[in-house]
């Protein structure tokens, strides 16, 4: 039996405003903001989130 691998991932991103590194989910249903400066890192689009920060590493 062959099962499909999940397409969802966790992304390590860096905030363009304060350079804080944060791990976010790539299919979030809510707007994700930086925990330090409140800058928007990702916005929901109905599927994959629109990532507005620089991705530095993909987990999973």
DSSP file (Angstrom, degrees, kcal/mol; ACC not computed):
  #  RESIDUE AA STRUCTURE BP1 BP2  ACC     N-H-->O    O-->H-N    N-H-->O    O-->H-N    TCO  KAPPA ALPHA  PHI   PSI    X-CA   Y-CA   Z-CA
    1    1 A X              0   0    0      0, 0.0     2,-0.5     0, 0.0     0, 0.0   0.000 360.0 360.0 360.0 124.9    0.0    0.0    0.0
    2    2 A X        -     0   0    0      0, 0.0     2,-0.4     0, 0.0     0, 0.0  -0.876 360.0-168.1-102.7 125.7    1.5    3.3   -1.1
    3    3 A X        -     0   0    0     -2,-0.5     2,-0.2     1,-0.0     0, 0.0  -0.880  24.1-111.4-113.3 148.2    0.4    6.4    0.9
    4    4 A X        -     0   0    0     -2,-0.4     2,-0.2     1,-0.1     3,-0.1  -0.471  29.4-119.0 -75.6 144.8    1.0   10.0   -0.1
    5    5 A X        -     0   0    0     -2,-0.2    -1,-0.1     1,-0.1     2,-0.0  -0.578  37.6 -99.7 -77.7 144.4    3.5   12.1    1.9
    6    6 A X        -     0   0    0     -2,-0.2    -1,-0.1     1,-0.1     0, 0.0  -0.372  23.3-152.4 -63.9 144.6    2.0   15.2    3.6
    7    7 A X        +     0   0    0     -3,-0.1     2,-0.2     2,-0.0    -1,-0.1   0.524  64.6 101.5 -95.5  -7.4    2.6   18.4    1.7
    8    8 A X        +     0   0    0     19,-0.0     2,-0.3    52,-0.0    -2,-0.0  -0.545  50.6 178.8 -80.2 145.4    2.4   20.6    4.7
    9    9 A X        -     0   0    0     -2,-0.2    17,-2.5     2,-0.0     2,-0.4  -0.930  30.8-120.8-140.0 160.2    5.7   21.8    6.2
   10   10 A X  E     -AB  25  59A   0     49,-2.2    49,-3.4    -2,-0.3     2,-0.4  -0.907  32.5-155.1-100.6 136.1    7.1   24.0    9.0
   11   11 A X  E     -AB  24  58A   0     13,-3.3    13,-2.9    -2,-0.4     2,-0.7  -0.924  12.6-144.0-117.2 134.5    9.2   26.8    7.8
   12   12 A X  E     +AB  23  57A   0     45,-3.4    44,-3.2    -2,-0.4    45,-1.5  -0.880  34.6 177.1 -93.7 119.7   12.0   28.7    9.6
   13   13 A X  E     -AB  22  55A   0      9,-3.1     9,-2.5    -2,-0.7     2,-0.5  -0.796  26.6-136.1-122.8 161.8   11.7   32.3    8.5
   14   14 A X  E     -AB  21  54A   0     40,-2.1    40,-1.3    -2,-0.3     7,-0.2  -0.983  26.8-119.5-121.0 130.0   13.5   35.5    9.3
   15   15 A X     >  -     0   0    0      5,-2.7     4,-1.4    -2,-0.5    38,-0.1  -0.445  12.7-146.0 -66.8 132.5   11.5   38.7    9.8
   16   16 A X  T  4 S+     0   0    0     -2,-0.2    -1,-0.1     1,-0.2    37,-0.0   0.714  95.2  47.5 -72.7 -20.1   12.4   41.5    7.3
   17   17 A X  T  4 S+     0   0    0      3,-0.1    -1,-0.2     1,-0.1    -2,-0.0   0.919 131.6   8.6 -88.5 -49.0   11.9   44.2    9.9
   18   18 A X  T  4 S-     0   0    0      2,-0.1    -2,-0.2    21,-0.0    -1,-0.1   0.453  90.9-122.7-116.5  -2.9   13.6   43.0   13.1
   19   19 A X     <  +     0   0    0     -4,-1.4     2,-0.2     1,-0.2    -3,-0.1   0.644  54.1 157.5  69.3  16.9   15.6   39.9   11.8
   20   20 A X        -     0   0    0     -6,-0.1    -5,-2.7     1,-0.0     2,-0.4  -0.530  37.7-134.9 -70.2 137.2   13.9   37.6   14.4
   21   21 A X  E     +A   14   0A   0     -7,-0.2     2,-0.3    -2,-0.2    -7,-0.2  -0.815  32.9 168.2 -95.5 135.8   13.9   33.9   13.4
   22   22 A X  E     -A   13   0A   0     -9,-2.5    -9,-3.1    -2,-0.4     2,-0.5  -0.994  33.1-127.2-148.4 146.7   10.7   32.1   13.9
   23   23 A X  E     +A   12   0A   0     -2,-0.3     2,-0.3   -11,-0.2   -11,-0.2  -0.867  34.8 174.9 -99.7 128.8    9.1   28.7   12.9
   24   24 A X  E     -A   11   0A   0    -13,-2.9   -13,-3.3    -2,-0.5     2,-0.4  -0.861  32.8-109.6-130.0 163.2    5.7   28.9   11.1
   25   25 A X  E >   -A   10   0A   0     -2,-0.3     3,-0.9   -15,-0.2   -15,-0.2  -0.778  19.6-142.5 -93.9 135.9    3.3   26.5    9.5
   26   26 A X  T 3  S+     0   0    0    -17,-2.5    23,-3.1    -2,-0.4   -16,-0.1   0.559  96.9  46.2 -79.9  -6.1    3.0   26.8    5.7
   27   27 A X  T 3  S+     0   0    0    -18,-0.3    -1,-0.3    21,-0.3    21,-0.1  -0.196  78.6 157.7-124.9  42.0   -0.7   26.1    5.6
   28   28 A X    <   -     0   0    0     -3,-0.9    17,-0.3     1,-0.1    18,-0.3  -0.367  36.9-153.1 -69.7 144.3   -1.9   28.4    8.3
   29   29 A X  S    S+     0   0    0     15,-0.1     2,-0.3    16,-0.1    -1,-0.1   0.382  78.7  56.7 -95.8   2.0   -5.5   29.5    8.4
   30   30 A X  S    S-     0   0    0     13,-0.1     2,-0.2     0, 0.0    -2,-0.1  -0.922  97.1 -91.2-130.4 156.7   -4.7   32.7   10.3
   31   31 A X        -     0   0    0     -2,-0.3     2,-0.5    12,-0.1    12,-0.2  -0.470  40.4-144.7 -64.8 133.5   -2.3   35.6    9.7
   32   32 A X  E     -C   42   0B   0     10,-2.7     9,-3.2    -2,-0.2    10,-1.6  -0.906  18.1-171.1-106.8 126.6    1.1   34.9   11.3
   33   33 A X  E     -C   40   0B   0     -2,-0.5     7,-0.2     7,-0.3     2,-0.1  -0.826  32.6 -94.9-115.8 155.0    2.9   37.9   12.9
   34   34 A X     >  -     0   0    0      5,-3.0     4,-1.4    -2,-0.3   -13,-0.0  -0.444  27.5-140.4 -63.3 135.1    6.4   38.2   14.3
   35   35 A X  T  4 S+     0   0    0      1,-0.1    -1,-0.1     2,-0.1   -13,-0.0   0.679  98.0  44.1 -73.6 -16.4    6.4   37.7   18.0
   36   36 A X  T  4 S+     0   0    0      3,-0.1    -1,-0.1   -16,-0.0    -2,-0.0   0.909 132.1   9.9 -92.2 -52.4    8.9   40.5   18.5
   37   37 A X  T  4 S-     0   0    0      2,-0.1    -2,-0.1   -17,-0.0    -1,-0.0   0.443  90.7-120.4-115.0  -1.3    7.8   43.4   16.2
   38   38 A X     <  +     0   0    0     -4,-1.4     2,-0.2     1,-0.2    -3,-0.1   0.625  56.8 154.4  71.8  14.5    4.3   42.3   15.1
   39   39 A X        -     0   0    0      1,-0.1    -5,-3.0    -6,-0.1     2,-0.4  -0.503  52.9-104.6 -71.2 142.8    5.3   42.4   11.4
   40   40 A X  E     +C   33   0B   0     -7,-0.2    -7,-0.3     1,-0.2     3,-0.1  -0.570  40.6 173.9 -73.7 124.8    3.2   40.1    9.2
   41   41 A X  E     +     0   0B   0     -9,-3.2    11,-3.3    -2,-0.4    12,-1.0   0.747  66.0   3.2 -99.3 -32.5    5.2   37.0    8.2
   42   42 A X  E     -CD  32  51B   0    -10,-1.6   -10,-2.7     9,-0.3     2,-0.4  -0.991  57.8-156.5-156.1 147.7    2.4   35.0    6.4
   43   43 A X  E     - D   0  50B   0      7,-1.9     7,-3.3    -2,-0.3   -12,-0.1  -0.971  28.9-110.2-126.9 143.4   -1.2   35.4    5.4
   44   44 A X        +     0   0    0     -2,-0.4     5,-0.1     5,-0.2   -15,-0.1  -0.387  29.2 176.8 -70.8 148.4   -3.8   32.7    4.6
   45   45 A X        -     0   0    0    -17,-0.3     3,-0.2     2,-0.2    -1,-0.1   0.319  62.1 -88.5-130.5   3.7   -4.9   32.1    1.0
   46   46 A X  S    S+     0   0    0      1,-0.3     3,-0.1   -18,-0.3     2,-0.1   0.253 113.0  15.3 102.6 -11.3   -7.3   29.1    1.4
   47   47 A X  S    S+     0   0    0      1,-0.5    -1,-0.3   -19,-0.1     2,-0.2  -0.154 125.4  20.1-148.7-109.2   -4.5   26.6    0.9
   48   48 A X  S    S-     0   0    0     -3,-0.2    -1,-0.5    -4,-0.1   -21,-0.3  -0.542  85.4-114.4 -71.7 139.7   -0.8   27.4    1.2
   49   49 A X        -     0   0    0    -23,-3.1     2,-0.9    -2,-0.2    -5,-0.2  -0.409  23.5-113.2 -71.6 151.1   -0.1   30.6    3.1
   50   50 A X  E     -D   43   0B   0     -7,-3.3    -7,-1.9    -2,-0.1     2,-0.5  -0.795  34.2-146.2 -84.6 109.5    1.4   33.5    1.3
   51   51 A X  E     +D   42   0B   0     -2,-0.9    -9,-0.3    -9,-0.2     4,-0.1  -0.671  23.7 176.8 -83.6 122.9    4.9   33.7    3.0
   52   52 A X        +     0   0    0    -11,-3.3     2,-0.2    -2,-0.5   -10,-0.2   0.443  58.8  73.1-104.9  -3.8    6.0   37.4    3.3
   53   53 A X  S    S-     0   0    0    -12,-1.0     2,-0.4   -38,-0.1   -38,-0.2  -0.652  94.5 -90.2-106.8 165.4    9.3   36.6    5.2
   54   54 A X  E     -B   14   0A   0    -40,-1.3   -40,-2.1    -2,-0.2     2,-0.5  -0.639  38.3-135.4 -77.6 126.1   12.5   35.1    3.9
   55   55 A X  E     +B   13   0A   0     -2,-0.4   -42,-0.2   -42,-0.2     3,-0.1  -0.707  28.9 171.2 -82.7 125.9   12.5   31.3    4.3
   56   56 A X  E     +     0   0A   0    -44,-3.2     2,-0.3    -2,-0.5   -43,-0.2   0.622  65.0   9.1-109.3 -18.1   15.8   30.1    5.7
   57   57 A X  E     -B   12   0A   0    -45,-1.5   -45,-3.4     2,-0.0     2,-0.5  -0.963  58.6-142.9-161.6 144.2   15.0   26.4    6.4
   58   58 A X  E     -B   11   0A   0     -2,-0.3     2,-0.4   -47,-0.2   -47,-0.2  -0.949  18.2-160.4-111.4 128.1   12.2   23.9    5.7
   59   59 A X  E      B   10   0A   0    -49,-3.4   -49,-2.2    -2,-0.5    -2,-0.0  -0.908 360.0 360.0-109.3 132.2   11.4   21.3    8.4
   60   60 A X              0   0    0     -2,-0.4    -1,-0.2   -51,-0.2   -49,-0.1   0.446 360.0 360.0  88.5 360.0    9.5   18.1    7.6
